[in-house]
Amino acid sequence: MSEETKININELAGFQRKYLRGLAHGFKPIVQVGKGGITDSVILAIEQGLWDHELIKVRLIRPEDKKGAAKELAERSRAELCGLVGHMVVLYRSNPEKPVIKLPKRKSPPSP
């Protein structure tokens, strides 16, 4: 099985991403990525924010490639990319010790 065809079982479904974007709507960004780009210190700040809050916003200031930057932030911080709205990235990673956010699950259809 090639790398591209592997399925990440931790990947969020679309309705779960939508739910998380809704939760993050009123949040203020806790990390900003500026001229220095995505540095190790930025990743450490994101990881600390995810550990403390599970769901965070990151502001990108004048990015050259905002989609690429959002993807890199998610990959390097081992978080799920929930959305990119304007220059604001929404990231989620469940706290393994004390999860706070409960993700919705699909209701299974009734059996015949």
DODONU-198196 format. One record per atom (N, C-alpha, C, O): residue in one letter; atom name; x, y, z. Coordinates in Angstrom, 3 decimals, decimal comma. Layout:
residues N
{aa->a | at->CA | u->X | v->Y | w->Z}
...
END
This chain:
residues 112
{aa->m | at->N | u->0,857 | v->-1,178 | w->0,000}
{aa->m | at->CA | u->0,000 | v->0,000 | w->0,000}
{aa->m | at->C | u->0,898 | v->1,234 | w->0,000}
{aa->m | at->O | u->1,787 | v->1,352 | w->0,843}
{aa->s | at->N | u->0,673 | v->2,148 | w->-0,934}
{aa->s | at->CA | u->1,511 | v->3,341 | w->-1,027}
{aa->s | at->C | u->1,147 | v->4,338 | w->0,063}
{aa->s | at->O | u->0,092 | v->4,238 | w->0,689}
{aa->e | at->N | u->2,042 | v->5,304 | w->0,280}
{aa->e | at->CA | u->1,811 | v->6,334 | w->1,297}
{aa->e | at->C | u->0,538 | v->7,116 | w->1,013}
{aa->e | at->O | u->-0,174 | v->7,491 | w->1,944}
{aa->e | at->N | u->0,239 | v->7,369 | w->-0,259}
{aa->e | at->CA | u->-0,918 | v->8,186 | w->-0,618}
{aa->e | at->C | u->-2,241 | v->7,471 | w->-0,382}
{aa->e | at->O | u->-3,263 | v->8,125 | w->-0,170}
{aa->t | at->N | u->-2,241 | v->6,133 | w->-0,416}
{aa->t | at->CA | u->-3,498 | v->5,417 | w->-0,259}
{aa->t | at->C | u->-3,785 | v->5,020 | w->1,178}
{aa->t | at->O | u->-4,860 | v->4,493 | w->1,464}
{aa->k | at->N | u->-2,832 | v->5,262 | w->2,105}
{aa->k | at->CA | u->-3,088 | v->4,952 | w->3,506}
{aa->k | at->C | u->-4,136 | v->5,913 | w->4,049}
{aa->k | at->O | u->-4,136 | v->7,099 | w->3,720}
{aa->i | at->N | u->-5,013 | v->5,396 | w->4,869}
{aa->i | at->CA | u->-6,069 | v->6,218 | w->5,463}
{aa->i | at->C | u->-5,719 | v->6,467 | w->6,923}
{aa->i | at->O | u->-5,419 | v->5,531 | w->7,664}
{aa->n | at->N | u->-5,758 | v->7,723 | w->7,332}
{aa->n | at->CA | u->-5,500 | v->8,087 | w->8,708}
{aa->n | at->C | u->-6,791 | v->7,890 | w->9,497}
{aa->n | at->O | u->-7,779 | v->8,582 | w->9,252}
{aa->i | at->N | u->-6,788 | v->6,947 | w->10,444}
{aa->i | at->CA | u->-8,016 | v->6,656 | w->11,187}
{aa->i | at->C | u->-8,380 | v->7,782 | w->12,143}
{aa->i | at->O | u->-9,519 | v->7,854 | w->12,605}
{aa->n | at->N | u->-7,429 | v->8,663 | w->12,448}
{aa->n | at->CA | u->-7,715 | v->9,787 | w->13,334}
{aa->n | at->C | u->-8,252 | v->10,994 | w->12,582}
{aa->n | at->O | u->-8,575 | v->12,012 | w->13,195}
{aa->e | at->N | u->-8,350 | v->10,895 | w->11,259}
{aa->e | at->CA | u->-8,801 | v->12,019 | w->10,463}
{aa->e | at->C | u->-10,259 | v->12,348 | w->10,796}
{aa->e | at->O | u->-11,093 | v->11,458 | w->10,959}
{aa->l | at->N | u->-10,534 | v->13,623 | w->10,890}
{aa->l | at->CA | u->-11,887 | v->14,066 | w->11,233}
{aa->l | at->C | u->-12,798 | v->14,023 | w->10,021}
{aa->l | at->O | u->-12,361 | v->14,233 | w->8,889}
{aa->a | at->N | u->-14,055 | v->13,752 | w->10,271}
{aa->a | at->CA | u->-15,067 | v->13,810 | w->9,216}
{aa->a | at->C | u->-15,447 | v->15,274 | w->8,995}
{aa->a | at->O | u->-15,195 | v->16,121 | w->9,851}
{aa->g | at->N | u->-16,042 | v->15,560 | w->7,868}
{aa->g | at->CA | u->-16,430 | v->16,927 | w->7,526}
{aa->g | at->C | u->-17,349 | v->17,559 | w->8,553}
{aa->g | at->O | u->-17,178 | v->18,729 | w->8,896}
{aa->f | at->N | u->-18,321 | v->16,809 | w->9,051}
{aa->f | at->CA | u->-19,263 | v->17,377 | w->10,020}
{aa->f | at->C | u->-18,566 | v->17,671 | w->11,352}
{aa->f | at->O | u->-18,976 | v->18,574 | w->12,080}
{aa->q | at->N | u->-17,514 | v->16,909 | w->11,670}
{aa->q | at->CA | u->-16,761 | v->17,168 | w->12,896}
{aa->q | at->C | u->-15,904 | v->18,429 | w->12,745}
{aa->q | at->O | u->-15,778 | v->19,217 | w->13,683}
{aa->r | at->N | u->-15,319 | v->18,612 | w->11,561}
{aa->r | at->CA | u->-14,563 | v->19,841 | w->11,305}
{aa->r | at->C | u->-15,483 | v->21,059 | w->11,397}
{aa->r | at->O | u->-15,121 | v->22,085 | w->11,974}
{aa->k | at->N | u->-16,661 | v->20,929 | w->10,825}
{aa->k | at->CA | u->-17,632 | v->22,023 | w->10,855}
{aa->k | at->C | u->-18,013 | v->22,356 | w->12,304}
{aa->k | at->O | u->-18,115 | v->23,528 | w->12,670}
{aa->y | at->N | u->-18,221 | v->21,331 | w->13,115}
{aa->y | at->CA | u->-18,548 | v->21,509 | w->14,521}
{aa->y | at->C | u->-17,427 | v->22,268 | w->15,236}
{aa->y | at->O | u->-17,688 | v->23,197 | w->16,000}
{aa->l | at->N | u->-16,178 | v->21,866 | w->14,982}
{aa->l | at->CA | u->-15,034 | v->22,500 | w->15,627}
{aa->l | at->C | u->-14,841 | v->23,943 | w->15,162}
{aa->l | at->O | u->-14,482 | v->24,811 | w->15,958}
{aa->r | at->N | u->-15,079 | v->24,200 | w->13,869}
{aa->r | at->CA | u->-14,999 | v->25,579 | w->13,375}
{aa->r | at->C | u->-16,035 | v->26,447 | w->14,074}
{aa->r | at->O | u->-15,768 | v->27,604 | w->14,400}
{aa->g | at->N | u->-17,209 | v->25,891 | w->14,301}
{aa->g | at->CA | u->-18,254 | v->26,631 | w->15,016}
{aa->g | at->C | u->-17,846 | v->26,940 | w->16,449}
{aa->g | at->O | u->-18,092 | v->28,039 | w->16,946}
{aa->l | at->N | u->-17,221 | v->25,970 | w->17,112}
{aa->l | at->CA | u->-16,753 | v->26,201 | w->18,481}
{aa->l | at->C | u->-15,678 | v->27,283 | w->18,521}
{aa->l | at->O | u->-15,633 | v->28,084 | w->19,454}
{aa->a | at->N | u->-14,819 | v->27,304 | w->17,511}
{aa->a | at->CA | u->-13,693 | v->28,240 | w->17,485}
{aa->a | at->C | u->-14,088 | v->29,629 | w->17,008}
{aa->a | at->O | u->-13,272 | v->30,549 | w->17,066}
{aa->h | at->N | u->-15,299 | v->29,800 | w->16,546}
{aa->h | at->CA | u->-15,722 | v->31,065 | w->15,937}
{aa->h | at->C | u->-15,402 | v->32,279 | w->16,816}
{aa->h | at->O | u->-14,873 | v->33,273 | w->16,318}
{aa->g | at->N | u->-15,705 | v->32,216 | w->18,075}
{aa->g | at->CA | u->-15,509 | v->33,363 | w->18,968}
{aa->g | at->C | u->-14,112 | v->33,457 | w->19,562}
{aa->g | at->O | u->-13,823 | v->34,397 | w->20,303}
{aa->f | at->N | u->-13,244 | v->32,508 | w->19,256}
{aa->f | at->CA | u->-11,894 | v->32,496 | w->19,815}
{aa->f | at->C | u->-11,030 | v->33,587 | w->19,203}
{aa->f | at->O | u->-11,231 | v->33,995 | w->18,059}
{aa->k | at->N | u->-10,077 | v->34,045 | w->19,980}
{aa->k | at->CA | u->-9,041 | v->34,933 | w->19,462}
{aa->k | at->C | u->-7,812 | v->34,071 | w->19,167}
{aa->k | at->O | u->-7,589 | v->33,063 | w->19,838}
{aa->p | at->N | u->-7,016 | v->34,458 | w->18,170}
{aa->p | at->CA | u->-5,817 | v->33,663 | w->17,869}
{aa->p | at->C | u->-4,828 | v->33,721 | w->19,030}
{aa->p | at->O | u->-4,623 | v->34,778 | w->19,628}
{aa->i | at->N | u->-4,215 | v->32,574 | w->19,347}
{aa->i | at->CA | u->-3,237 | v->32,565 | w->20,441}
{aa->i | at->C | u->-1,802 | v->32,563 | w->19,924}
{aa->i | at->O | u->-0,861 | v->32,769 | w->20,690}
{aa->v | at->N | u->-1,638 | v->32,331 | w->18,621}
{aa->v | at->CA | u->-0,311 | v->32,341 | w->18,003}
{aa->v | at->C | u->-0,414 | v->33,105 | w->16,690}
{aa->v | at->O | u->-1,410 | v->33,003 | w->15,974}
{aa->q | at->N | u->0,635 | v->33,875 | w->16,383}
{aa->q | at->CA | u->0,704 | v->34,576 | w->15,108}
{aa->q | at->C | u->1,976 | v->34,159 | w->14,379}
{aa->q | at->O | u->3,047 | v->34,055 | w->14,977}
{aa->v | at->N | u->1,838 | v->33,925 | w->13,084}
{aa->v | at->CA | u->2,978 | v->33,594 | w->12,252}
{aa->v | at->C | u->3,253 | v->34,816 | w->11,393}
{aa->v | at->O | u->2,441 | v->35,184 | w->10,544}
{aa->g | at->N | u->4,402 | v->35,445 | w->11,618}
{aa->g | at->CA | u->4,736 | v->36,683 | w->10,918}
{aa->g | at->C | u->5,823 | v->36,502 | w->9,881}
{aa->g | at->O | u->5,894 | v->35,479 | w->9,200}
{aa->k | at->N | u->6,678 | v->37,524 | w->9,771}
{aa->k | at->CA | u->7,741 | v->37,526 | w->8,761}
{aa->k | at->C | u->8,718 | v->36,379 | w->8,939}
{aa->k | at->O | u->9,269 | v->35,880 | w->7,958}
{aa->g | at->N | u->8,940 | v->35,957 | w->10,166}
{aa->g | at->CA | u->9,888 | v->34,883 | w->10,437}
{aa->g | at->C | u->9,424 | v->33,535 | w->9,926}
{aa->g | at->O | u->10,217 | v->32,598 | w->9,835}
{aa->g | at->N | u->8,146 | v->33,429 | w->9,591}
{aa->g | at->CA | u->7,597 | v->32,175 | w->9,079}
{aa->g | at->C | u->7,344 | v->31,162 | w->10,183}
{aa->g | at->O | u->7,223 | v->31,514 | w->11,357}
{aa->i | at->N | u->7,268 | v->29,910 | w->9,789}
{aa->i | at->CA | u->6,954 | v->28,827 | w->10,720}
{aa->i | at->C | u->8,263 | v->28,309 | w->11,301}
{aa->i | at->O | u->8,969 | v->27,514 | w->10,681}
{aa->t | at->N | u->8,566 | v->28,775 | w->12,495}
{aa->t | at->CA | u->9,804 | v->28,392 | w->13,173}
{aa->t | at->C | u->9,502 | v->27,347 | w->14,245}
{aa->t | at->O | u->8,342 | v->27,055 | w->14,538}
{aa->d | at->N | u->10,555 | v->26,795 | w->14,817}
{aa->d | at->CA | u->10,376 | v->25,821 | w->15,895}
{aa->d | at->C | u->9,664 | v->26,441 | w->17,092}
{aa->d | at->O | u->8,869 | v->25,774 | w->17,754}
{aa->s | at->N | u->9,942 | v->27,707 | w->17,374}
{aa->s | at->CA | u->9,281 | v->28,357 | w->18,509}
{aa->s | at->C | u->7,785 | v->28,554 | w->18,250}
{aa->s | at->O | u->6,978 | v->28,477 | w->19,176}
{aa->v | at->N | u->7,419 | v->28,807 | w->17,004}
{aa->v | at->CA | u->5,996 | v->28,917 | w->16,654}
{aa->v | at->C | u->5,313 | v->27,567 | w->16,869}
{aa->v | at->O | u->4,213 | v->27,501 | w->17,419}
{aa->i | at->N | u->5,967 | v->26,497 | w->16,433}
{aa->i | at->CA | u->5,399 | v->25,150 | w->16,606}
{aa->i | at->C | u->5,268 | v->24,813 | w->18,084}
{aa->i | at->O | u->4,263 | v->24,234 | w->18,496}
{aa->l | at->N | u->6,269 | v->25,165 | w->18,890}
{aa->l | at->CA | u->6,191 | v->24,921 | w->20,333}
{aa->l | at->C | u->5,021 | v->25,677 | w->20,954}
{aa->l | at->O | u->4,319 | v->25,134 | w->21,807}
{aa->a | at->N | u->4,804 | v->26,924 | w->20,536}
{aa->a | at->CA | u->3,681 | v->27,712 | w->21,054}
{aa->a | at->C | u->2,347 | v->27,079 | w->20,651}
{aa->a | at->O | u->1,406 | v->27,052 | w->21,444}
{aa->i | at->N | u->2,267 | v->26,574 | w->19,425}
{aa->i | at->CA | u->1,045 | v->25,911 | w->18,959}
{aa->i | at->C | u->0,805 | v->24,633 | w->19,753}
{aa->i | at->O | u->-0,317 | v->24,360 | w->20,178}
{aa->e | at->N | u->1,868 | v->23,848 | w->19,950}
{aa->e | at->CA | u->1,714 | v->22,601 | w->20,712}
{aa->e | at->C | u->1,268 | v->22,880 | w->22,138}
{aa->e | at->O | u->0,439 | v->22,149 | w->22,680}
{aa->q | at->N | u->1,809 | v->23,931 | w->22,757}
{aa->q | at->CA | u->1,388 | v->24,283 | w->24,113}
{aa->q | at->C | u->-0,080 | v->24,718 | w->24,120}
{aa->q | at->O | u->-0,840 | v->24,339 | w->25,011}
{aa->g | at->N | u->-0,471 | v->25,513 | w->23,126}
{aa->g | at->CA | u->-1,872 | v->25,928 | w->23,022}
{aa->g | at->C | u->-2,811 | v->24,757 | w->22,830}
{aa->g | at->O | u->-3,888 | v->24,716 | w->23,425}
{aa->l | at->N | u->-2,408 | v->23,798 | w->21,996}
{aa->l | at->CA | u->-3,234 | v->22,609 | w->21,780}
{aa->l | at->C | u->-3,321 | v->21,770 | w->23,049}
{aa->l | at->O | u->-4,373 | v->21,212 | w->23,359}
{aa->w | at->N | u->-2,218 | v->21,683 | w->23,778}
{aa->w | at->CA | u->-2,218 | v->20,923 | w->25,031}
{aa->w | at->C | u->-3,174 | v->21,567 | w->26,040}
{aa->w | at->O | u->-3,917 | v->20,875 | w->26,736}
{aa->d | at->N | u->-3,142 | v->22,902 | w->26,107}
{aa->d | at->CA | u->-3,971 | v->23,623 | w->27,075}
{aa->d | at->C | u->-5,434 | v->23,706 | w->26,668}
{aa->d | at->O | u->-6,318 | v->23,618 | w->27,520}
{aa->h | at->N | u->-5,704 | v->23,877 | w->25,359}
{aa->h | at->CA | u->-7,069 | v->24,187 | w->24,916}
{aa->h | at->C | u->-7,685 | v->23,184 | w->23,944}
{aa->h | at->O | u->-8,903 | v->23,193 | w->23,765}
{aa->e | at->N | u->-6,907 | v->22,336 | w->23,322}
{aa->e | at->CA | u->-7,332 | v->21,366 | w->22,306}
{aa->e | at->C | u->-7,712 | v->22,005 | w->20,964}
{aa->e | at->O | u->-7,447 | v->21,426 | w->19,911}
{aa->l | at->N | u->-8,318 | v->23,170 | w->20,990}
{aa->l | at->CA | u->-8,789 | v->23,839 | w->19,776}
{aa->l | at->C | u->-8,272 | v->25,270 | w->19,802}
{aa->l | at->O | u->-8,550 | v->26,017 | w->20,740}
{aa->i | at->N | u->-7,518 | v->25,655 | w->18,771}
{aa->i | at->CA | u->-6,927 | v->26,987 | w->18,763}
{aa->i | at->C | u->-7,029 | v->27,618 | w->17,381}
{aa->i | at->O | u->-7,271 | v->26,946 | w->16,378}
{aa->k | at->N | u->-6,836 | v->28,935 | w->17,365}
{aa->k | at->CA | u->-6,716 | v->29,675 | w->16,116}
{aa->k | at->C | u->-5,298 | v->30,214 | w->16,017}
{aa->k | at->O | u->-4,702 | v->30,632 | w->17,009}
{aa->v | at->N | u->-4,771 | v->30,195 | w->14,798}
{aa->v | at->CA | u->-3,447 | v->30,744 | w->14,510}
{aa->v | at->C | u->-3,621 | v->31,763 | w->13,390}
{aa->v | at->O | u->-4,246 | v->31,472 | w->12,370}
{aa->r | at->N | u->-3,067 | v->32,953 | w->13,584}
{aa->r | at->CA | u->-3,162 | v->34,000 | w->12,566}
{aa->r | at->C | u->-1,915 | v->33,977 | w->11,687}
{aa->r | at->O | u->-0,787 | v->33,946 | w->12,179}
{aa->l | at->N | u->-2,143 | v->33,993 | w->10,386}
{aa->l | at->CA | u->-1,049 | v->34,084 | w->9,421}
{aa->l | at->C | u->-0,980 | v->35,528 | w->8,941}
{aa->l | at->O | u->-1,961 | v->36,057 | w->8,419}
{aa->i | at->N | u->0,177 | v->36,167 | w->9,117}
{aa->i | at->CA | u->0,327 | v->37,556 | w->8,699}
{aa->i | at->C | u->1,089 | v->37,583 | w->7,380}
{aa->i | at->O | u->2,264 | v->37,222 | w->7,319}
{aa->r | at->N | u->0,407 | v->38,015 | w->6,333}
{aa->r | at->CA | u->0,964 | v->38,119 | w->4,976}
{aa->r | at->C | u->1,687 | v->36,858 | w->4,513}
{aa->r | at->O | u->2,867 | v->36,914 | w->4,165}
{aa->p | at->N | u->0,997 | v->35,728 | w->4,504}
{aa->p | at->CA | u->1,656 | v->34,495 | w->4,051}
{aa->p | at->C | u->1,778 | v->34,471 | w->2,529}
{aa->p | at->O | u->0,922 | v->35,000 | w->1,820}
{aa->e | at->N | u->2,838 | v->33,859 | w->2,043}
{aa->e | at->CA | u->2,991 | v->33,700 | w->0,595}
{aa->e | at->C | u->2,029 | v->32,631 | w->0,088}
{aa->e | at->O | u->1,424 | v->32,783 | w->-0,973}
{aa->d | at->N | u->1,894 | v->31,557 | w->0,848}
{aa->d | at->CA | u->1,020 | v->30,440 | w->0,481}
{aa->d | at->C | u->0,258 | v->30,015 | w->1,735}
{aa->d | at->O | u->0,730 | v->29,175 | w->2,501}
{aa->k | at->N | u->-0,926 | v->30,602 | w->1,939}
{aa->k | at->CA | u->-1,635 | v->30,335 | w->3,189}
{aa->k | at->C | u->-2,107 | v->28,886 | w->3,310}
{aa->k | at->O | u->-2,115 | v->28,340 | w->4,413}
{aa->k | at->N | u->-2,499 | v->28,251 | w->2,209}
{aa->k | at->CA | u->-2,925 | v->26,849 | w->2,280}
{aa->k | at->C | u->-1,753 | v->25,945 | w->2,640}
{aa->k | at->O | u->-1,888 | v->25,029 | w->3,452}
{aa->g | at->N | u->-0,613 | v->26,209 | w->2,033}
{aa->g | at->CA | u->0,581 | v->25,430 | w->2,343}
{aa->g | at->C | u->1,032 | v->25,644 | w->3,782}
{aa->g | at->O | u->1,448 | v->24,702 | w->4,458}
{aa->a | at->N | u->0,946 | v->26,886 | w->4,245}
{aa->a | at->CA | u->1,332 | v->27,201 | w->5,624}
{aa->a | at->C | u->0,401 | v->26,513 | w->6,615}
{aa->a | at->O | u->0,855 | v->25,979 | w->7,627}
{aa->a | at->N | u->-0,895 | v->26,524 | w->6,328}
{aa->a | at->CA | u->-1,864 | v->25,876 | w->7,220}
{aa->a | at->C | u->-1,600 | v->24,374 | w->7,300}
{aa->a | at->O | u->-1,646 | v->23,784 | w->8,380}
{aa->k | at->N | u->-1,325 | v->23,769 | w->6,161}
{aa->k | at->CA | u->-1,035 | v->22,335 | w->6,131}
{aa->k | at->C | u->0,244 | v->22,024 | w->6,903}
{aa->k | at->O | u->0,298 | v->21,047 | w->7,650}
{aa->e | at->N | u->1,274 | v->22,853 | w->6,727}
{aa->e | at->CA | u->2,540 | v->22,651 | w->7,443}
{aa->e | at->C | u->2,357 | v->22,797 | w->8,949}
{aa->e | at->O | u->2,915 | v->22,018 | w->9,721}
{aa->l | at->N | u->1,574 | v->23,795 | w->9,373}
{aa->l | at->CA | u->1,307 | v->23,969 | w->10,804}
{aa->l | at->C | u->0,641 | v->22,728 | w->11,387}
{aa->l | at->O | u->1,015 | v->22,265 | w->12,465}
{aa->a | at->N | u->-0,339 | v->22,194 | w->10,677}
{aa->a | at->CA | u->-1,044 | v->21,005 | w->11,154}
{aa->a | at->C | u->-0,112 | v->19,798 | w->11,219}
{aa->a | at->O | u->-0,121 | v->19,057 | w->12,201}
{aa->e | at->N | u->0,684 | v->19,602 | w->10,183}
{aa->e | at->CA | u->1,580 | v->18,448 | w->10,143}
{aa->e | at->C | u->2,647 | v->18,528 | w->11,234}
{aa->e | at->O | u->2,882 | v->17,556 | w->11,952}
{aa->r | at->N | u->3,287 | v->19,681 | w->11,354}
{aa->r | at->CA | u->4,384 | v->19,812 | w->12,320}
{aa->r | at->C | u->3,916 | v->19,794 | w->13,757}
{aa->r | at->O | u->4,683 | v->19,424 | w->14,646}
{aa->s | at->N | u->2,671 | v->20,187 | w->14,013}
{aa->s | at->CA | u->2,145 | v->20,174 | w->15,379}
{aa->s | at->C | u->1,315 | v->18,913 | w->15,654}
{aa->s | at->O | u->0,753 | v->18,756 | w->16,738}
{aa->r | at->N | u->1,246 | v->18,024 | w->14,667}
{aa->r | at->CA | u->0,472 | v->16,770 | w->14,787}
{aa->r | at->C | u->-0,980 | v->17,053 | w->15,177}
{aa->r | at->O | u->-1,544 | v->16,403 | w->16,057}
{aa->a | at->N | u->-1,565 | v->18,036 | w->14,501}
{aa->a | at->CA | u->-2,941 | v->18,442 | w->14,775}
{aa->a | at->C | u->-3,787 | v->18,258 | w->13,522}
{aa->a | at->O | u->-3,269 | v->18,073 | w->12,421}
{aa->e | at->N | u->-5,084 | v->18,312 | w->13,717}
{aa->e | at->CA | u->-6,022 | v->18,242 | w->12,607}
{aa->e | at->C | u->-6,315 | v->19,662 | w->12,132}
{aa->e | at->O | u->-6,603 | v->20,543 | w->12,942}
{aa->l | at->N | u->-6,242 | v->19,880 | w->10,841}
{aa->l | at->CA | u->-6,591 | v->21,166 | w->10,255}
{aa->l | at->C | u->-8,102 | v->21,196 | w->10,080}
{aa->l | at->O | u->-8,650 | v->20,471 | w->9,250}
{aa->c | at->N | u->-8,772 | v->22,034 | w->10,860}
{aa->c | at->CA | u->-10,234 | v->22,105 | w->10,812}
{aa->c | at->C | u->-10,728 | v->23,126 | w->9,803}
{aa->c | at->O | u->-11,835 | v->23,012 | w->9,278}
{aa->g | at->N | u->-9,900 | v->24,121 | w->9,539}
{aa->g | at->CA | u->-10,337 | v->25,120 | w->8,585}
{aa->g | at->C | u->-9,332 | v->26,239 | w->8,421}
{aa->g | at->O | u->-8,453 | v->26,459 | w->9,254}
{aa->l | at->N | u->-9,499 | v->26,929 | w->7,321}
{aa->l | at->CA | u->-8,704 | v->28,107 | w->7,002}
{aa->l | at->C | u->-9,695 | v->29,157 | w->6,529}
{aa->l | at->O | u->-10,268 | v->29,035 | w->5,447}
{aa->v | at->N | u->-9,895 | v->30,184 | w->7,339}
{aa->v | at->CA | u->-10,838 | v->31,245 | w->7,018}
{aa->v | at->C | u->-10,051 | v->32,542 | w->6,941}
{aa->v | at->O | u->-9,573 | v->33,050 | w->7,956}
{aa->g | at->N | u->-9,921 | v->33,071 | w->5,738}
{aa->g | at->CA | u->-9,084 | v->34,255 | w->5,557}
{aa->g | at->C | u->-7,647 | v->33,885 | w->5,851}
{aa->g | at->O | u->-7,079 | v->33,004 | w->5,205}
{aa->h | at->N | u->-7,060 | v->34,556 | w->6,826}
{aa->h | at->CA | u->-5,694 | v->34,243 | w->7,256}
{aa->h | at->C | u->-5,684 | v->33,597 | w->8,633}
{aa->h | at->O | u->-4,683 | v->33,658 | w->9,347}
{aa->m | at->N | u->-6,802 | v->32,976 | w->9,006}
{aa->m | at->CA | u->-6,939 | v->32,353 | w->10,308}
{aa->m | at->C | u->-7,038 | v->30,836 | w->10,137}
{aa->m | at->O | u->-7,887 | v->30,334 | w->9,400}
{aa->v | at->N | u->-6,151 | v->30,116 | w->10,835}
{aa->v | at->CA | u->-6,103 | v->28,655 | w->10,769}
{aa->v | at->C | u->-6,710 | v->28,104 | w->12,056}
{aa->v | at->O | u->-6,386 | v->28,576 | w->13,146}
{aa->v | at->N | u->-7,587 | v->27,111 | w->11,938}
{aa->v | at->CA | u->-8,184 | v->26,465 | w->13,100}
{aa->v | at->C | u->-7,581 | v->25,061 | w->13,201}
{aa->v | at->O | u->-7,685 | v->24,255 | w->12,277}
{aa->l | at->N | u->-6,943 | v->24,788 | w->14,360}
{aa->l | at->CA | u->-6,290 | v->23,507 | w->14,593}
{aa->l | at->C | u->-6,893 | v->22,813 | w->15,802}
{aa->l | at->O | u->-7,296 | v->23,463 | w->16,766}
{aa->y | at->N | u->-6,953 | v->21,478 | w->15,745}
{aa->y | at->CA | u->-7,503 | v->20,679 | w->16,843}
{aa->y | at->C | u->-6,622 | v->19,469 | w->17,103}
{aa->y | at->O | u->-6,181 | v->18,793 | w->16,174}
{aa->r | at->N | u->-6,376 | v->19,209 | w->18,363}
{aa->r | at->CA | u->-5,733 | v->17,962 | w->18,776}
{aa->r | at->C | u->-6,259 | v->17,626 | w->20,163}
{aa->r | at->O | u->-6,119 | v->18,418 | w->21,095}
{aa->s | at->N | u->-6,859 | v->16,461 | w->20,298}
{aa->s | at->CA | u->-7,428 | v->16,033 | w->21,566}
{aa->s | at->C | u->-6,329 | v->15,850 | w->22,604}
{aa->s | at->O | u->-5,260 | v->15,320 | w->22,302}
{aa->n | at->N | u->-6,596 | v->16,290 | w->23,821}
{aa->n | at->CA | u->-5,648 | v->16,102 | w->24,911}
{aa->n | at->C | u->-5,733 | v->14,646 | w->25,359}
{aa->n | at->O | u->-6,806 | v->14,199 | w->25,765}
{aa->p | at->N | u->-4,627 | v->13,889 | w->25,296}
{aa->p | at->CA | u->-4,688 | v->12,469 | w->25,626}
{aa->p | at->C | u->-4,958 | v->12,194 | w->27,103}
{aa->p | at->O | u->-5,476 | v->11,129 | w->27,439}
{aa->e | at->N | u->-4,619 | v->13,126 | w->27,988}
{aa->e | at->CA | u->-4,812 | v->12,908 | w->29,420}
{aa->e | at->C | u->-6,171 | v->13,359 | w->29,929}
{aa->e | at->O | u->-6,806 | v->12,675 | w->30,732}
{aa->k | at->N | u->-6,610 | v->14,521 | w->29,452}
{aa->k | at->CA | u->-7,888 | v->15,062 | w->29,931}
{aa->k | at->C | u->-8,620 | v->15,763 | w->28,790}
{aa->k | at->O | u->-8,632 | v->16,992 | w->28,723}
{aa->p | at->N | u->-9,230 | v->14,990 | w->27,893}
{aa->p | at->CA | u->-9,952 | v->15,613 | w->26,778}
{aa->p | at->C | u->-11,146 | v->16,426 | w->27,277}
{aa->p | at->O | u->-11,879 | v->16,002 | w->28,170}
{aa->v | at->N | u->-11,319 | v->17,592 | w->26,682}
{aa->v | at->CA | u->-12,409 | v->18,485 | w->27,079}
{aa->v | at->C | u->-13,497 | v->18,501 | w->26,007}
{aa->v | at->O | u->-14,686 | v->18,460 | w->26,325}
{aa->i | at->N | u->-13,094 | v->18,560 | w->24,747}
{aa->i | at->CA | u->-14,049 | v->18,662 | w->23,650}
{aa->i | at->C | u->-14,521 | v->17,278 | w->23,248}
{aa->i | at->O | u->-13,717 | v->16,387 | w->22,974}
{aa->k | at->N | u->-15,829 | v->17,109 | w->23,217}
{aa->k | at->CA | u->-16,429 | v->15,838 | w->22,798}
{aa->k | at->C | u->-16,935 | v->16,018 | w->21,368}
{aa->k | at->O | u->-17,836 | v->16,815 | w->21,109}
{aa->l | at->N | u->-16,348 | v->15,276 | w->20,463}
{aa->l | at->CA | u->-16,731 | v->15,382 | w->19,057}
{aa->l | at->C | u->-18,060 | v->14,679 | w->18,796}
{aa->l | at->O | u->-18,322 | v->13,627 | w->19,380}
{aa->p | at->N | u->-18,888 | v->15,231 | w->17,944}
{aa->p | at->CA | u->-20,151 | v->14,577 | w->17,600}
{aa->p | at->C | u->-19,885 | v->13,325 | w->16,775}
{aa->p | at->O | u->-18,880 | v->13,231 | w->16,071}
{aa->k | at->N | u->-20,786 | v->12,384 | w->16,870}
{aa->k | at->CA | u->-20,692 | v->11,154 | w->16,069}
{aa->k | at->C | u->-21,932 | v->11,064 | w->15,191}
{aa->k | at->O | u->-22,994 | v->11,583 | w->15,533}
{aa->r | at->N | u->-21,777 | v->10,396 | w->14,054}
{aa->r | at->CA | u->-22,927 | v->10,180 | w->13,173}
{aa->r | at->C | u->-23,892 | v->9,211 | w->13,821}
{aa->r | at->O | u->-23,493 | v->8,209 | w->14,415}
{aa->k | at->N | u->-25,147 | v->9,522 | w->13,698}
{aa->k | at->CA | u->-26,168 | v->8,603 | w->14,198}
{aa->k | at->C | u->-26,306 | v->7,490 | w->13,177}
{aa->k | at->O | u->-26,439 | v->7,740 | w->11,979}
{aa->s | at->N | u->-26,273 | v->6,271 | w->13,661}
{aa->s | at->CA | u->-26,424 | v->5,148 | w->12,729}
{aa->s | at->C | u->-27,902 | v->5,016 | w->12,355}
{aa->s | at->O | u->-28,783 | v->5,263 | w->13,179}
{aa->p | at->N | u->-28,162 | v->4,624 | w->11,104}
{aa->p | at->CA | u->-29,556 | v->4,479 | w->10,675}
{aa->p | at->C | u->-30,221 | v->3,320 | w->11,429}
{aa->p | at->O | u->-29,553 | v->2,360 | w->11,812}
{aa->p | at->N | u->-31,531 | v->3,417 | w->11,638}
{aa->p | at->CA | u->-32,243 | v->2,336 | w->12,345}
{aa->p | at->C | u->-32,186 | v->1,026 | w->11,547}
{aa->p | at->O | u->-32,225 | v->1,030 | w->10,317}
{aa->s | at->N | u->-32,093 | v->-0,072 | w->12,263}
{aa->s | at->CA | u->-32,075 | v->-1,376 | w->11,595}
{aa->s | at->C | u->-33,463 | v->-1,751 | w->11,123}
{aa->s | at->O | u->-34,458 | v->-1,403 | w->11,758}
{aa->p | at->N | u->-33,531 | v->-2,468 | w->9,997}
{aa->p | at->CA | u->-34,864 | v->-2,845 | w->9,470}
{aa->p | at->C | u->-35,526 | v->-3,918 | w->10,281}
{aa->p | at->O | u->-36,640 | v->-4,334 | w->9,963}
END
